[in-house]
Amino acid sequence: MRSGKRRGPEFSGHGNSSLGIIALVPDYWSGVVTLRHQVLQRLAKYHRVVWVEPAGDWREFLRPSSPRFLARDRWSEPTPSLAVLNTGCLRPQLHRPAWLGAASFRARLTAARRRLIAQGATRIALYIWRDEFAEALHHVDHDFSCYHIDDEYSFSDKDLPNSPRELSLLRHVDQVIVHSPALLGKKGGINRNTALIPNGVDFQLFSKPHEEPADMASIPRPRIGYAGVIKKQLDLDLLVRLAGARPQWSFVMVGPIGNVAGKERQLAALRQMRNVHFLGGKPVERLPGYIQHFDVCLMCYEVNDYTRYIYPLKLHEYLAAGRPTVSSPIELIHGFAHAVSIASDEAQWLAAIESGLAESDREGEAAQSRRAVARANDWNVLVKEIADLFASPQSMTKGWPPQQLQEPASFFQA
């Protein structure tokens, strides 16, 4: 029997609670918390979910010194109705020969599907978070499929066309979700069931008061802060100039060091500056304490063809904390000019930060206005929209006004 979309007695459906979701993600559950963690742990309140972690390379399982030597499948259930599959030596990542790699991928999907069926699922949905998992459409029986795009997956600072693999995936899934208006513009005219659902925030976590973290207490104010991965997409040269121009300000960097390829020199310069403080990565539940004790928050991205598509998670985290925020003029942020200051050059950055520092009432009208923006983007609200998409796939055109569809009907049948 050929795998793929199936309708039959086993998948006849018995209401929303009978839906099981196979989530294909590029992350390990125990790794850095991403928006996929935020979405899927909440989606599990509506439908059963299996989070399929990236498979280990076959060499890991055959090397005696490896901690995964001959490891078998491991299942865990970190939250109710959400199971995590860490596949072992019987279903590794294989690249050659292609047929064997496909068979191993199919086996991972089958294991996830069987788990859901054993738990009472009568309908199966594929939830694809990267186009690298596109072949799953052909490898497992399913009733519904969704491709969720939270980034421009070419990760190129020069705009590239949608890849043939991604175009094929966009055309063949039942539902597409995109996070930013720019992504909608680039990838939204291909599948008529395309929804624009933005990034969100755990509003309660980031808005309720948190004590000042111990490793912040000794850092003098004013504190100009960034919370997130420190990576090459940031304008690190700008940060060097800002810190040099205002030695009386403390610049606080909270987050792990990621890929800074090509900007090692700027990072080293920042580390040597006495008024720049690197505090490292923090668990998500502790992050609000740092943000709330910044005086001004930064979103210091470079402006290029990659950052035009992003929707930074930290935007609503900063706003939920009520903090004044200054951002580069990335495309998304123009829609939040009422809540965020936008700066294009060093002089504008310094003026905008000084304006934020001059804000006298930290719990006043301006702070409440920022929180109102974040509250409207609470993950609980946004994930309810996603859950509804999965519950009623046949009627999904949310976030995609019909008048924007310009392609003839035959285009969507390709």
N, C-alpha and C positions, 0 to 999 in steps of 0.2 A: 504494500500500500504506500502511495506517495505521501510524504509528510506535507503539511501546509494547512491552509484554512480548511476547516472541516465542519460540516453540519451533520449530526447523526444522533441517535438515541442517547449516547453517553453525554452529549453536550446540549441537551434540549433546553436546559435553563430552568431554574426554580426560584426566580427572584434575584435581587441584587446580592444577597448574602451567599449565593452559590458561585460567585465569580472568584476565580483564583488568578493571581497576576504573577507572571515570571518576569522579574526585573533584571535586565542585562545592563550592568553598570561597570565603569572602569575603576571603581574604588573598592578597597577592603572596608568592611563595616567598622573595624577597629582603628582605621586610619583617621586622618584629619577630617573633621565634620564638614560635609559639603551640603549644598542645597539638596542633593539626592537623599541624604539622611533626613533632612527636614521634611521633604515631600513623602518619602516612602514610609517613614514611621507613622505619619499621620494618615496616609492612605490606608494603612493596615487597620485603621479603626472602622473602615467601610468594607474592605475586601481583603481576603487573605493574600499575602505577598510572600514570594520567595526571592530573596536578594541573592543573585548568582555572582559570587566574587570572581575576579579574573583567575583563570586557571594557571597553575605553576608550570613552568617549562619542564619538559620530561627529564632534562638533565638533573634538576633539583632532586628528583625522587630516586635517582640512581647513584648519587654521590654520597658515600657513607658519612662524610663530614657535614652534610646538610642537615638542618633541623627537620627537614621534611622527607628524609630518607625513608622510602617505601611507605610514606604516610597514606592512610586511607581517607575517604570522605569524612569531613567533619560537619555536623549540623549544630547550629545554635539557634536560640530564640530570644534575642535581646529585648524584644517587646512583644506583647500579646499579638498573635496573628501575623507576626513578621518572622520568618525563618531565614537564616543565612546559610548558604551552601558554600563550603570551601572544599572543592573537589581534590581528590588525591591522585595516587599513582595510576589508577585504572582509567582516568579520564584527563590526562594532562594536555597542555598546550603543545600541539604538533604543527609544524609548518610543511614538512615534506615526509612522505608524498601527500599531495593535496587530499586524496580520497581518505587517507587515514586521519588527517587533521579534521576533516569534515565529520568523520565517524565519531571522533572523540568529542567534538562540539555537540553533535546530536545526542550523545550519551549524557552530557551534562544537562542539556535541556530536558531530556526524558526523565532524569532523576528529579528535577524540579517539578515537572508536570505530575509525576507519580505522587510526590509528596502532597501536592495540592489536592489531587483526586482522593487520596487517602483521608484527607481532612474534610472532605465533603464537597469539594468544588465540582460543579457540573458544567461550568463554562471556563475556558482558559483564555487569558489575555496576555499578549506579548508586549512588554513595556521596554522599548529600545532607547537607550540613552546615548549611543554613539553609532555612527554609520558603520563602524568596524564590525558591528554585530548584525549587519543586514541579512546575512545568510540564514539567520534564525528563522526567517519567514518560510524557508524551504525545509527546515529540519525538525519541526515539531508541530503537532496538531494544535490548532488554536482557533478561536472564534472571533477574536478582535485583536487589532494591533495598533500600537501608538508609538510614534517617534517623537521624542522630547528633545528639543534643541535649546540648550542654555548658553551656547557659545558659538563662535565661528571656529569650527573644528580644524580648519587649515592652520590656525594659530599663526598665520602669516601677517606681518605688518604691511604687506602689499596685497591689495584686494585681488583675490583669485576667483574664477568662476566656480559655481557649485560643481563638485566632482561628479563624474558619471555614476559612481556607486551611490552617492547621496541622492542624486536626482532619481535614480531608480527606486530607492527606498521611499522617498517622498511620494512618488506616484503610487506605490503599492500598499502602503499602510492605510488603515481605516481612519486614523486620526493623527494630526500633527499638532504639537504644542511648541510655541516659540516664546522666548522671554522678553525680547526687546523689539521696539518698533523697527529698528534697522534690520534685524533678522527677519522680521515679517516682510519687509520690503524686498529682501533678497531671496527668501525661500517660501514666501506665502502664496505665490500665484500658481502653485503646482498642484496642490491637493485642495479640493474645495472644502474639506473639513479641517480647517486650520484655525487654531485658537491662540490668541495672544493673552498669555497669563504671566504677569511680571514676577520678578524675584520678590521674596517677602522677608519677614522677620518674626521671631518669637517675641511678640510685643510685650507680653507679661514679663518675660525674663529681662529684656533690655530696658524696660521703662520703670520697673520697681527699683527703689533705692538699694544700692549696694555699698558696703563699706569700702574705704580706700584700701587698696592692696598694700601689703607691707613693703613690697619692693618699689612702690611709687612714692611712699611717704617722704623719703629723703630727697626726692627730686624737686628742686625749687620751681615755683610758679613764676611766670605763666608757663603752662605746659601745652605745647602744640603737638598733637598726637596723630599717629597712624596706626590702625589695627587691621592686620591682614598679612598675607604672605608677602614677603619682601622679594620682588621679582623684577625681571628686566622690563616689564611693561610700565614700571614706575619711572618717573623722571628724577632719577637719583642725582643728576647734575644740578637740577633745580633745588633739591633739598640741601645740597652742599652750599649753594649760593645763599639760600635763605638763612641757614644756620650761621654762615659767616657774616651776613649782614646784621643779624640780631643776636649777638652773643649772650645777651641778657635773657633770652628766651630758652626754655628747655624743649628740645625736640625729642619726643618719646616714640620709639618704634616697638610695637607689640606684635609679634608674629614670627613664624619660622623663616629662615632664609631659604628661598626657593631657587629657581633657575635665574641667575643674573648674568648669563653668558654675554660677554661684550661690555659689561659694566662693573667688572671686578675692581677697577681703579676707583670709580666713584664710591663704591661700597666701602673700600678700604679707607678712603678719605673721610667718609662719614664716621666710621668707627674711631678715627683718631681725634675727632672734634670733642672738646670737653663738654659742650652743651648738647650733645646727641647721646641718647641713652637707648641701648638695645636690650629689651627685656625678654626676648625669646617668645616661643609659642605658648599659648595658654589654652586650657580646656574651655570649651564654649560656655560652660556655665559660669566661669570666672571672668569671661571677657567683658561683660557689662560694667564690672567694677572699675576696669581700666578706662573704658570710654567715658563713663560718668565723671571721672576725675581728670579728664582732659579739659582744658579751657577752650580750645578750638580743635576741631577735627579736620584731617586732610584727606583728600582723594586726588593725589598728585600723579595722575596717569599721563603718559605721553599721549599725544593726539596723533593717531595714525589709522591705517585701514583695519587694524585689528581692534583697537579700542573703540572704534565707532560702533561696534556691534555689542559691546559688553553691557551688562546690567549688574553693577557691583553689589554684592551682598551687604557690604558695609554701609551702603547708602541709608537703608532703612534702620540699620542698627544704630548709626549715629543719630538719626532723627528721633528714634524711639527714646534715646537717652536725653533728647532735648538739646543736644550740643550744637553750637554754631559750627557750620561746616563750610569749607572752601574747596572747590573742585576745579580741575582742568576743564576746558570746554569740550569734553567728549559729547558725542551726539545726544545720548540719552539725557544728560543732565540739563539740557535746555528746557525740558519739560518740567523741571523742578526748580526753576529760577526763583520761584516764590519762597522756597524753603532753603536754598543753598546759594552761597555766593560763588560766582564764576570768575576765574582769573586766568589771563592768557600770558602775562609776562611777569617778571620778577617784581616790578613796581606794583602791579595790580595784586599780586599775591600778598605782599607786605601790607598793603592798604586794607585788603579784605580781612587778613588775620587781625590787624589792629582794630578794625571795626568790630570783629567778633569779641575781642578782649574787652572792648569798651561796653559790651552789653552788661548792664548793671544787675538786672533781676534775672537770675538763673532759672527761676521757676515762673517767670512772668508770661506775658502773652505770646512772645516770640517762641519760647520753649514749648508752650502748649500747642501752638500752631504746627510746629515741627512734629510733635507727637501725633497730632491728628492725621498727618500725612502717613506716618508709619502705621498707625492703627488700621487704616484702610487697606494696608498691605500685610496684615497679619497672616502667617502661614495657615492658620486654621481656616480662615476665609478662603484663601486661594486653593488649598487642597480640597475643600468641599467642591469647588468648581471642577477640579480634575476628577474627583470621585464621580461626579455627575456625568462627566464625559464618558467614563468607562461604563456607567450604568445604562446609558442611553446612546450608544454609538450611532444608531441609525439616524439621529436627528441633530448631529453635532455640526453647527456652523457658528458657534459662539466666538465672538471676537473677530469675525470675518464678515463685514457687511456685504450683502449680495451685490450691491452696485459696484464693488471693487473688482468683481470677477470679469476679466476681459477676454479670457481664452474661450474658444468654442468648446462645446461639450466633448468632442472627440479627443481634445487634448488631455482630459482627465481619464480617458480610457486607455491611454498608452501604457 
